[in-house]
Amino acid sequence: MVKKNIKNWDNKTWLSSKRYIQTFNNFLLRQIELNRNSQILDIGCGRGKILGSLSLILRLKNKPTGIDIERHKDKDKKIIFKKIDAIKYFKKNKKKFDLILIKQTIHLLKFKEIKQLLFLCNEALNPKGKIIIFSLNTNQNEIPTFSLMKKKLKNSLNRDKQIIQFILNLDFKILIKKFVFKVKITRKKYIQMIRNRYISTLLNFKSKEINEGINEISTKYRKNLRFNDKLICLILKK
């Protein structure tokens, strides 16, 4: 599986805010019926803040499991964290889940890996379980960008379109929903996020390209940014 050093995607951004996590979990719980006995797995969990919050809301008897290739020092203590590749995890694990969450990580995989992972996920579901995948909405994306970032993001979103279509062509019952979060953030804070390469599009940028992009952001946008963070939600079930 593809391994990229993504340490800042959910760190000190709107993705880590209480308002975002609450809004996201409220949306998630409208898509699937869960209770305190539910078994939950989050693939690419980051710091596990969404999963930890979900555990509190549901008052889960058993800690949910989060897996990631990065081990963060400030990971949530309300989850069982495993630093492991997802496909390797399923080859070792025999546990069954009611929800398998894959949020904004599916695009890091090759098509062959996506197919393999989803069928392994399907085998690990309880009878009424669901796989829920979130990916950037490829249409009318509003993420603030500079010129080079916009170009790279467009290429990435084109690949995301192909991934979504690829998943839709697999042998699953699939429901499509959309999640929208209204972001309010200062330009200064957003610039710091760019410095931290908060999105995978920025990972391979040179320092010079990042600095030039920051200068462009500084002149292009006002001091306070407002935009919609739009995700496509694919709900897969047996």
C-alpha positions, 0 to 999 in steps of 0.5 A: 500500500502507498505510504505517505508521511501525513502528520498534519491533516487532522492537527490544529485544522478545522478537521480537529475542531470540536464543531467539525467532529460533532457535525461529522459524527452527527452526520455519520450516525444518521447513515448507520444504526449503532449502539453501545455494543457496536464494534467500530474500525477506523482505517487511517484514523489519524489521531483518532479524535473522531473515533474517540468522540463517537465512543463517548456519544455511544458509550461503547462497551468496547473501545473502537479500533483505529489503524494508521501508518503514523503513530501520533503522540497525542492519539486519543486514549479512548481507542485501541490504536494499531500502527499497521497497514490496513491490508496486513491488519485484515490478514491477521484480524478475525474480528467482525465490525458493525462499521468500518470507516475510511475517511479521506485515505482511500485516494492514497491507494492503488486501484488494485489495493482499493479492491483488495481492501474493500473485499477484506472489509466486506468479509470483516462486517457483521451481517448488518454492518456497513463500510462508509467511505469519505472522499473530497467532493470532486465537483465544485471544490472550494478549498483555498489554493494557490496556482500550483496547488490548484493544478495539483489538486485538480489532478488529484480530484480527477483521480478521485473521480476515477476511484469513486467510479471504480468503487461504484463498479464493484459488486457492492450495494452502494448509497451515495450521500454528501457531507458539507462543513462550513469552514471559518478560519483566519488566513494566518492559520490557513497559511500555517496549515499550508506550511505543515502540508495539511493535505496530501496534494502538498506533500511533494512540494519544495519549500520554495514552492510552498513559500511562493504559494503562501505569498500568493495566498496572502494577496489572493484571500482576505484575513478571514476565510469562509468556504465549504469543505465538501465530501462525498460519502459512499455507504457500502453494505452486503 
